[in-house]
Amino acid sequence: MKTSFCIVSLLLFLSCSDPTPVLPLAFQEFDGKVALVTPSGVVKIKLNQAVKWRSTGGQVTQDQNNMLTYAAPATSGMQQVVIKHPDNPSDSLVLSIAVTPSAALFQLLRSGNNVLIFRHAAADVGSDQTASVVPDWWKSCDSKLARQLNSQGLQDAATIGKTIKRLEIPIGRMLSSEFCRAFTTASQMATGLTIQQTNGLTLTVYDEANRCDNTLKLAASQPRDTKNTIFITHTGIRVQQPDCDLLNKLQWGDAALFTLNENKTTTYAGTIPVKDWTDLAQ
């Protein structure tokens, strides 16, 4: 009888005891920012337990060590993986992934200490009246005096700004040519920063022969810190030298990325085409 009583008591204790606590989902050794990967590339994210998932594109697997592997699709764009707790449907994480050929350059920008030299966005409305007698004609936003952004240019500049925010790229300073199409490109990015207009980035009307050198010197003089600087300028450079040739190849909305060195020089890191910016703003 005593043995039976003990067994019953033990069963009652087990049935009334608290259940094993459910461990909340958590990333491990991951900052939670948008993950960056090249098309058909792979991202690995460590989790604290086995999970379920649903993705908008690409393929997802998880190994016995709780390492989640995301194999990206072959096309650029934003993707998401919704990660679900196997025992608690209300516990979930969302992993946002930017699939882009410029993944390494965007990652570099997150660390700051770079200068992004943009060619202004698409502009084919009107033409530059270089012989105009109107004072400061190049600053005018009137297409009868100077070429202005078209609708695509306005949209591209805005989406570049959205991508900068989405990828959490720190911007500390914005400098622009005095031409309205350059200033408007900077304004459309909506970074919230004051835009400094400078003749060193301005086409034709000042020291055109030395515009490229002035642009590169201005880039090299920017502060080395955890933020980046944006320039908005023009092509049409007449000087032939390697970095000037790089700038001359920029299409509307493209950006050449230069990293700042300790000795007040810069190193060209690569060019981010306008498409790589706009593909990630959708």
C-alpha positions as CSV (number, residue, x, y, z in Angstrom):
1,M,0.0,0.0,0.0
2,K,2.8,2.4,0.9
3,T,4.6,1.7,-2.4
4,S,1.4,2.4,-4.3
5,F,0.9,5.7,-2.4
6,C,4.4,6.8,-3.3
7,I,4.0,6.0,-7.0
8,V,0.7,8.0,-7.1
9,S,2.3,10.9,-5.3
10,L,5.2,11.0,-7.8
11,L,2.8,11.0,-10.7
12,L,0.8,13.8,-9.2
13,F,4.0,15.8,-8.6
14,L,5.2,15.3,-12.2
15,S,1.8,16.3,-13.7
16,C,1.6,19.5,-11.5
17,S,5.2,20.6,-12.0
18,D,6.1,23.5,-14.4
19,P,6.7,22.5,-18.0
20,T,10.1,22.9,-19.5
21,P,10.4,26.6,-20.4
22,V,10.4,27.4,-24.2
23,L,13.6,29.0,-25.3
24,P,12.9,32.3,-27.2
25,L,14.3,32.5,-30.7
26,A,17.5,34.5,-31.1
27,F,20.2,35.2,-33.7
28,Q,23.7,34.5,-32.5
29,E,26.8,36.5,-33.7
30,F,24.6,38.5,-36.1
31,D,23.8,42.2,-35.8
32,G,20.3,42.0,-37.2
33,K,20.9,44.3,-40.1
34,V,19.9,43.5,-43.7
35,A,22.2,40.7,-44.8
36,L,24.2,41.3,-48.0
37,V,24.9,38.6,-50.5
38,T,25.7,38.4,-54.2
39,P,23.3,36.7,-56.7
40,S,23.6,32.9,-56.3
41,G,25.8,33.5,-53.2
42,V,25.3,32.1,-49.7
43,V,24.7,33.6,-46.3
44,K,25.1,31.7,-43.0
45,I,23.2,32.8,-39.9
46,K,23.6,31.1,-36.5
47,L,20.4,30.5,-34.4
48,N,20.0,29.3,-30.9
49,Q,17.8,26.3,-31.8
50,A,16.2,24.4,-34.6
51,V,13.5,26.4,-36.4
52,K,10.9,26.4,-39.2
53,W,11.0,29.0,-41.9
54,R,9.3,30.5,-45.0
55,S,11.3,32.5,-47.6
56,T,10.2,34.8,-50.5
57,G,13.0,33.5,-52.7
58,G,16.2,31.4,-52.6
59,Q,16.7,28.2,-50.7
60,V,17.0,27.7,-46.9
61,T,18.5,24.8,-45.0
62,Q,19.6,24.3,-41.3
63,D,22.2,21.9,-40.0
64,Q,22.4,20.0,-36.7
65,N,24.4,22.9,-35.2
66,N,21.5,25.3,-35.8
67,M,23.3,27.1,-38.6
68,L,20.8,28.5,-41.1
69,T,22.2,28.6,-44.7
70,Y,20.5,30.9,-47.3
71,A,21.3,30.3,-50.9
72,A,20.4,33.4,-52.9
73,P,18.5,33.4,-56.2
74,A,20.4,34.5,-59.4
75,T,18.6,37.8,-59.6
76,S,19.0,41.0,-57.6
77,G,16.5,42.3,-55.1
78,M,15.2,42.2,-51.6
79,Q,14.3,38.8,-50.0
80,Q,12.9,37.8,-46.7
81,V,13.1,34.7,-44.5
82,V,10.5,34.4,-41.8
83,I,11.8,32.2,-39.1
84,K,9.3,30.5,-36.8
85,H,9.7,28.8,-33.4
86,P,8.8,25.1,-33.7
87,D,6.8,25.1,-30.5
88,N,5.6,28.7,-30.2
89,P,3.9,30.0,-33.4
90,S,3.8,33.6,-31.9
91,D,7.7,33.7,-31.7
92,S,9.3,34.6,-35.0
93,L,12.2,36.5,-36.5
94,V,12.4,38.2,-39.9
95,L,15.7,38.0,-41.8
96,S,15.9,40.6,-44.6
97,I,18.4,39.9,-47.3
98,A,19.7,42.2,-50.1
99,V,20.8,40.2,-53.1
100,T,23.1,42.4,-55.2
101,P,26.3,42.3,-57.2
102,S,27.5,45.2,-55.1
103,A,27.2,43.4,-51.8
104,A,30.9,43.8,-50.9
105,L,30.8,47.6,-51.6
106,F,27.7,48.1,-49.6
107,Q,29.3,46.2,-46.7
108,L,32.3,48.5,-47.0
109,L,30.1,51.5,-46.8
110,R,28.6,50.3,-43.5
111,S,31.9,50.8,-41.8
112,G,32.2,54.5,-42.9
113,N,35.4,56.2,-44.0
114,N,34.5,56.4,-47.7
115,V,33.5,59.0,-50.3
116,L,30.7,58.2,-52.7
117,I,31.1,60.2,-55.9
118,F,27.8,60.2,-57.7
119,R,27.0,61.4,-61.2
120,H,23.7,63.3,-60.9
121,A,20.6,61.3,-61.8
122,A,19.0,61.1,-65.2
123,A,18.7,64.5,-66.7
124,D,17.6,65.2,-70.3
125,V,15.1,68.0,-69.8
126,G,16.4,71.2,-71.5
127,S,20.0,72.0,-72.2
128,D,22.8,74.1,-70.7
129,Q,22.9,77.6,-72.0
130,T,26.6,78.2,-71.6
131,A,26.4,81.5,-73.4
132,S,23.6,82.9,-71.3
133,V,24.1,86.3,-69.8
134,V,21.7,85.5,-66.9
135,P,23.7,85.6,-63.7
136,D,24.4,82.2,-62.2
137,W,22.3,80.5,-65.0
138,W,23.7,77.1,-64.0
139,K,22.0,77.3,-60.6
140,S,18.6,77.8,-62.2
141,C,16.0,75.0,-62.1
142,D,14.5,76.4,-65.3
143,S,15.1,74.0,-68.2
144,K,15.3,77.0,-70.5
145,L,18.6,77.8,-68.9
146,A,20.1,74.5,-67.7
147,R,19.5,70.8,-68.1
148,Q,17.2,69.3,-65.4
149,L,16.4,65.9,-64.0
150,N,13.6,64.0,-65.8
151,S,11.0,61.9,-64.0
152,Q,13.2,58.9,-64.0
153,G,16.0,60.9,-62.5
154,L,13.8,62.2,-59.7
155,Q,12.6,58.7,-59.0
156,D,16.1,57.1,-59.1
157,A,17.5,59.7,-56.7
158,A,14.7,59.1,-54.2
159,T,15.2,55.3,-54.4
160,I,18.9,55.7,-53.9
161,G,18.1,57.5,-50.6
162,K,15.7,54.7,-49.6
163,T,18.4,52.1,-50.2
164,I,20.9,54.1,-48.1
165,K,18.4,54.0,-45.2
166,R,17.4,50.4,-45.7
167,L,21.0,49.2,-45.6
168,E,21.8,51.5,-42.7
169,I,24.7,53.2,-44.5
170,P,25.9,56.0,-42.3
171,I,26.2,59.4,-44.2
172,G,27.8,62.3,-42.4
173,R,28.2,64.9,-45.2
174,M,26.7,65.8,-48.6
175,L,28.4,68.0,-51.1
176,S,27.0,69.0,-54.5
177,S,27.8,70.8,-57.7
178,E,26.0,74.1,-58.0
179,F,23.9,72.9,-61.0
180,C,20.3,72.4,-60.1
181,R,20.3,68.8,-61.5
182,A,23.0,67.9,-59.0
183,F,21.5,69.7,-56.0
184,T,18.1,68.2,-56.8
185,T,19.7,64.7,-56.9
186,A,21.1,65.3,-53.5
187,S,17.8,66.7,-52.2
188,Q,15.8,63.8,-53.5
189,M,17.9,61.3,-51.5
190,A,16.3,62.9,-48.4
191,T,19.2,62.1,-46.0
192,G,18.2,64.9,-43.7
193,L,21.7,66.5,-44.0
194,T,22.5,70.0,-45.1
195,I,23.7,70.0,-48.7
196,Q,26.9,72.0,-49.2
197,Q,27.2,73.4,-52.8
198,T,30.8,73.8,-53.9
199,N,32.4,75.1,-57.1
200,G,35.0,72.3,-56.9
201,L,32.3,69.9,-58.1
202,T,30.7,72.3,-60.6
203,L,30.8,71.7,-64.3
204,T,32.2,74.3,-66.8
205,V,31.8,77.6,-65.1
206,Y,34.8,77.7,-62.8
207,D,38.1,75.9,-63.1
208,E,37.1,73.3,-65.6
209,A,40.6,72.3,-66.5
210,N,41.3,71.2,-63.0
211,R,37.8,70.0,-62.0
212,C,38.8,66.4,-61.7
213,D,41.9,67.1,-59.6
214,N,39.8,69.4,-57.4
215,T,37.2,66.7,-57.0
216,L,39.8,64.1,-56.0
217,K,41.6,66.5,-53.6
218,L,38.3,67.4,-52.0
219,A,37.5,63.7,-51.6
220,A,40.9,63.1,-50.0
221,S,40.3,65.9,-47.5
222,Q,37.1,64.5,-46.0
223,P,37.2,63.3,-42.4
224,R,38.2,59.7,-41.7
225,D,35.4,58.5,-39.4
226,T,32.6,56.0,-39.0
227,K,30.5,57.9,-41.6
228,N,30.7,58.4,-45.4
229,T,30.6,61.5,-47.5
230,I,28.5,61.9,-50.7
231,F,29.5,64.0,-53.7
232,I,27.1,64.8,-56.5
233,T,28.9,65.9,-59.6
234,H,29.2,65.5,-63.4
235,T,31.2,63.6,-66.0
236,G,32.6,65.4,-69.1
237,I,36.1,65.5,-67.6
238,R,38.7,66.4,-70.3
239,V,41.8,65.2,-68.4
240,Q,43.0,61.7,-69.0
241,Q,44.3,60.0,-65.9
242,P,43.1,56.8,-64.2
243,D,40.8,58.1,-61.5
244,C,39.4,60.8,-63.9
245,D,38.7,58.1,-66.4
246,L,36.8,56.2,-63.7
247,L,34.6,59.2,-63.0
248,N,34.0,59.8,-66.7
249,K,32.6,56.3,-67.1
250,L,29.8,57.0,-64.6
251,Q,26.3,56.8,-66.0
252,W,23.4,58.8,-64.5
253,G,23.0,57.8,-60.9
254,D,26.1,55.6,-60.7
255,A,28.6,56.1,-57.8
256,A,32.3,55.6,-57.6
257,L,33.4,54.5,-54.2
258,F,36.8,55.8,-52.8
259,T,38.1,54.7,-49.4
260,L,40.0,57.3,-47.3
261,N,43.6,56.5,-46.3
262,E,45.6,57.7,-43.4
263,N,48.0,59.6,-45.6
264,K,45.3,61.9,-47.0
265,T,44.9,59.9,-50.2
266,T,42.1,57.7,-51.5
267,T,41.8,54.2,-53.0
268,Y,39.2,53.4,-55.6
269,A,37.1,50.4,-54.3
270,G,34.6,50.1,-57.1
271,T,31.5,51.5,-58.8
272,I,27.9,50.9,-57.7
273,P,25.6,51.2,-60.8
274,V,22.3,53.0,-60.3
275,K,20.5,49.7,-60.9
276,D,22.1,48.2,-57.8
277,W,20.7,51.0,-55.8
278,T,17.2,50.9,-57.2
279,D,16.9,47.1,-57.2
280,L,17.1,47.2,-53.4
281,A,14.4,49.8,-52.8
282,Q,11.5,47.8,-54.0
